[in-house]
């Protein structure tokens, strides 16, 4: 075994990672200029470019490593030495956890069989994430000695977006009044009171977010200030204190933020004190380091397996025609496997389904589509698989299964957050809850449409309800770009034969959609069906759908607000 070989492999992976993280930062640094210029199309293009960056960079590294290792690619002793040498090289790095994940990605692609071996990979690496060690350069401090009006004046001055504020003084008044109403009505500022605002501005879609916390009442009280930019200038849109809304802003249903983060682990630690109930992997995902989020998730999952005893079972809900879905009751996730064969009318391939999921991964999810993690050769303890589930797996996805001793190996799967299927939710909830749910269902469909996504199969079984009672779409095998669809009104029958025809007498082309047909199948619960149809008429109007298409074709990007419109300081202002 050559020391030179090990050195060359380590250098290749390190150089690949350095190039990746450098390009990642360079793309991210373009975003403030996009926001300043209101260049929303370019902002989205930069977002997509950054999402593709990881895999693009890996390709060349994998090719080089395979060539260097040749017949030693499956030699665990060699890889153990490579890992040791690589660790020594990154041990002092502030982003070592990301560098470790990059190594894992190379190892799994180069080692035959896409092995998962914790002794040869990095799962326990952490960055500089002790709260006491966070450099104060991470945030700006605003002490209590400063009057509230002056503090907000200073914040707006400090965060200069490069163009004038629309109504700066009015913004300050709005912000001050919000603090007085929500916070100072319950707590009194003391000499210990201080406010910290992250220096990094978090950009997503057409908004820029300041994230901070105030020490008050012997605890940290988090807040988020979203800023928008229209033809009138920059303005603060609202001030958010509600932890549920803040959690939603960092939700797995939304696109990743674009922020020039210097030390990811420290930022994640700060965010954990602000965005309650979020695991580190969720926050790594949210700030754009989703590959490390996947690593952190896997570690969380394996820890949970060790601490639990329940069995994997089929997920609740109507069995899908494309996916077999199972879960672990004690966890909050589902595992989705593409079936070996699809029954008619499904006529797609496994690769085509994968492409649909990839499309969602690269698209703006607008708070209505669940994020997924894709895994290969995922390992589960065989004794934890319920017999009924094993029977289902062998029947529908046998080509994806192999057994190694006491372990079930699944060649390919997706992992998503587990949600209550909307059809099951509607069977048991109250009438008022049902009305809220069907309105959410309509909003989800139309917000996806505004993001150029047509769900395809809009049955309620393909939507889920979150703990905050939001409705989320999670079945992607039939999604299409909205601009590709042809929305039509049904021709009126003119003759006896047409009126009583057993099948459509008019031509139906590929991608034709007749929105009036939605009334028949969208809602099965009878005591809420009429309410749904009456309150969401646009869903059934082909001209409404065509209107969204027209805006999309003109290059318009419609901003999806991750908080209620009622919270906005200026609800009349559009972006």
TADA-V635784 format. One record per helix or strand. SS is the DSSP state (H for helix, E for strand). FROM is the first residue (numbers start at 1). TO is the last residue. If there is no record, write none. Layout:
SS/FROM/TO, SS/FROM/TO
This chain:
H/3/28, H/31/37, H/40/72, H/76/90, H/96/110, H/131/133, H/136/138, E/139/143, H/148/158, E/165/165, H/168/182, E/194/198, E/202/204, E/207/216, E/219/230, E/233/236, E/240/240, H/243/249, E/258/258, H/264/274, H/280/286, H/290/307, E/312/314, E/323/328, E/333/338, H/350/361, E/369/369, E/373/381, H/382/384, E/385/385, H/387/396, H/398/400, E/401/404, E/407/417, E/420/421, H/422/428, H/431/450, E/453/454, H/460/462, E/463/465, E/471/473, E/480/481, H/482/484, E/486/487, H/496/499, E/512/513, H/515/521, H/526/535, H/537/540, H/542/553, H/565/567
